Amino acid sequence: MCLSLICCWWMLLSSVFAFGNAAVNHTTTLFVNHGESAKIRCNYNRTDDTEIMTVDLKALNQTRMCSYIHLNSWKKQSCKDHIRFIWNPEAEEISFELLNLHIKDTGKYTCIVRRTAKPPEVDLGVERVHIIVYPVLSLSCVKRPDGSPMILCSVEFYHDSLEQFWIRDGDILNSSYSNKSFNGYFSQQSYLIIPPQTFNDTIYSCWVNHSSLNKQLVANLSSSVCYESGGVTVTVVFVMLTVVLTVLLITPVICIHYKRACQQSVSPVGDSFTPEPVIHDHLQSEILYSTLGNHHPVPCSTAIVRTFVQ
């Protein structure tokens, strides 16, 4: 009986001792949009007998992304540029913030908080976070070698399976309308050849579904955008030529009218002969028109053209 009680007490003390020294171990999943940031909180057991403590953030392949050591204060050992270390001294909280995430940053990360002194080394916390960046979908107009327009649907995504198809005015198109190609590990491109321009505007859509999405992604593009993109340059050149020709034609007429107005504004004195004025430097401004008697030239007024909105 006594032996059984001793065994029970020993098992109880062993479990308490094991719990007190066990590291906090969590696993969470974070979903973020492309270009946003994600924060990884490193939960750990606080202890009073810590002299030196380290924290490491590692990727799935155990590559060290960021490392800090605490000896009176936190000091950086190594850290990637897009990772920021955060320490809250009041709450003694440790976290890492991953900035401006891209599809390639999708993966699993591990934060390890470890006491390195007093000996022995003890893991105080191990936090595992799976970060998933949502796919990015975009539509754009491109041209074939012969100049005819096409629509390009580009998708960046994590390596899980991806569903994609085209929609025209609400109707799903057959796969023969598109030419799919894979460009790299995280990218898929699909081209859709559109028919010659008609009077009716057509709306084309690229539909995408992925395991990380709660709902499908759909991007829309009007066919008129692709048709107009080829004619913008021609229109601009035509307008510029029209303006230049108009200026060249109107300028001589304006000059002739201007000269006539200037000649009519001066009153003649006696015969057509006009003696040369005698000009002295200190009297120049006063006697410049003295040989014309009491008549002075009338300045020509410049025509002002105003355009009003009807």
JOGI-V563864 format. One record per residue. N is the residue number from 1. RES is the residue in one small letter. D_FIRST is the distance of its C-alpha to the first C-alpha in Angstrom with 1 decimal. Layout:
BEGIN
n-><N	N>
res-><RES	RES>
d_first-><D_FIRST	D_FIRST>
END
This chain:
BEGIN
n-><1	2	3	4	5	6	7	8	9	10	11	12	13	14	15	16	17	18	19	20	21	22	23	24	25	26	27	28	29	30	31	32	33	34	35	36	37	38	39	40	41	42	43	44	45	46	47	48	49	50	51	52	53	54	55	56	57	58	59	60	61	62	63	64	65	66	67	68	69	70	71	72	73	74	75	76	77	78	79	80	81	82	83	84	85	86	87	88	89	90	91	92	93	94	95	96	97	98	99	100	101	102	103	104	105	106	107	108	109	110	111	112	113	114	115	116	117	118	119	120	121	122	123	124	125	126	127	128	129	130	131	132	133	134	135	136	137	138	139	140	141	142	143	144	145	146	147	148	149	150	151	152	153	154	155	156	157	158	159	160	161	162	163	164	165	166	167	168	169	170	171	172	173	174	175	176	177	178	179	180	181	182	183	184	185	186	187	188	189	190	191	192	193	194	195	196	197	198	199	200	201	202	203	204	205	206	207	208	209	210	211	212	213	214	215	216	217	218	219	220	221	222	223	224	225	226	227	228	229	230	231	232	233	234	235	236	237	238	239	240	241	242	243	244	245	246	247	248	249	250	251	252	253	254	255	256	257	258	259	260	261	262	263	264	265	266	267	268	269	270	271	272	273	274	275	276	277	278	279	280	281	282	283	284	285	286	287	288	289	290	291	292	293	294	295	296	297	298	299	300	301	302	303	304	305	306	307	308	309	310>
res-><m	c	l	s	l	i	c	c	w	w	m	l	l	s	s	v	f	a	f	g	n	a	a	v	n	h	t	t	t	l	f	v	n	h	g	e	s	a	k	i	r	c	n	y	n	r	t	d	d	t	e	i	m	t	v	d	l	k	a	l	n	q	t	r	m	c	s	y	i	h	l	n	s	w	k	k	q	s	c	k	d	h	i	r	f	i	w	n	p	e	a	e	e	i	s	f	e	l	l	n	l	h	i	k	d	t	g	k	y	t	c	i	v	r	r	t	a	k	p	p	e	v	d	l	g	v	e	r	v	h	i	i	v	y	p	v	l	s	l	s	c	v	k	r	p	d	g	s	p	m	i	l	c	s	v	e	f	y	h	d	s	l	e	q	f	w	i	r	d	g	d	i	l	n	s	s	y	s	n	k	s	f	n	g	y	f	s	q	q	s	y	l	i	i	p	p	q	t	f	n	d	t	i	y	s	c	w	v	n	h	s	s	l	n	k	q	l	v	a	n	l	s	s	s	v	c	y	e	s	g	g	v	t	v	t	v	v	f	v	m	l	t	v	v	l	t	v	l	l	i	t	p	v	i	c	i	h	y	k	r	a	c	q	q	s	v	s	p	v	g	d	s	f	t	p	e	p	v	i	h	d	h	l	q	s	e	i	l	y	s	t	l	g	n	h	h	p	v	p	c	s	t	a	i	v	r	t	f	v	q>
d_first-><0.0	3.8	5.4	5.3	6.4	8.8	10.0	10.8	12.6	14.4	15.6	16.8	18.7	20.1	21.5	23.0	24.5	25.9	27.4	29.0	30.8	31.6	35.4	36.8	38.1	40.6	43.3	46.3	49.8	53.0	56.4	59.5	63.2	65.4	66.4	63.6	60.7	56.9	54.3	51.0	48.4	45.9	42.7	40.3	37.5	39.1	37.8	39.1	38.7	41.4	44.5	46.0	45.4	47.2	47.9	49.3	50.8	51.1	52.7	51.4	52.7	50.9	54.3	53.8	55.8	55.1	53.2	52.8	51.1	50.1	50.8	51.9	53.6	53.7	56.1	57.2	56.7	58.2	58.8	61.0	64.0	62.9	59.4	58.9	55.9	54.9	52.8	52.1	51.2	50.4	47.7	47.0	47.7	48.9	51.0	53.6	56.7	58.5	62.2	64.9	62.8	64.6	63.7	62.8	60.1	58.1	54.7	51.2	50.5	47.4	46.9	44.4	43.6	42.2	41.3	42.9	42.4	40.2	38.8	37.2	39.1	37.2	38.4	38.3	39.8	41.2	43.6	45.3	48.4	50.7	54.2	56.7	60.4	62.3	65.2	68.7	71.6	75.3	78.8	82.0	85.5	86.6	89.7	90.3	92.7	95.6	94.9	93.5	90.5	86.9	83.6	80.7	77.1	74.7	70.9	68.4	64.8	61.4	61.2	59.9	62.4	65.3	67.6	71.2	74.4	77.7	79.1	82.8	83.7	80.5	80.9	78.6	80.6	80.3	78.7	82.1	83.2	80.9	80.4	76.8	75.8	72.7	73.3	70.3	66.5	66.4	69.8	71.7	75.4	77.3	81.2	83.1	86.9	88.7	92.2	95.4	95.8	96.7	97.7	94.3	91.4	88.3	84.7	82.4	78.6	75.9	72.6	69.3	65.7	62.7	58.9	58.4	60.8	60.2	63.8	66.6	69.0	72.7	75.6	79.2	82.6	86.1	88.6	91.3	89.3	89.7	93.4	94.3	92.6	95.3	98.2	97.4	99.1	102.3	102.5	102.1	104.8	107.1	106.7	107.4	110.5	111.8	111.4	113.1	116.1	116.5	116.7	119.2	121.4	121.3	121.7	125.5	126.4	124.7	126.5	129.9	129.4	128.3	131.4	133.7	132.2	132.6	136.3	137.1	135.6	138.2	141.6	144.6	147.2	150.8	151.1	148.2	148.8	146.3	147.0	144.2	142.7	143.2	139.7	139.0	135.5	135.4	137.0	135.4	133.2	136.1	139.0	137.1	138.8	142.0	144.3	143.3	145.0	143.1	141.1	137.6	135.4	133.0	129.5	128.2	125.2	122.2	121.3	117.8	116.2	113.6	111.5	110.2	107.5	109.1>
END
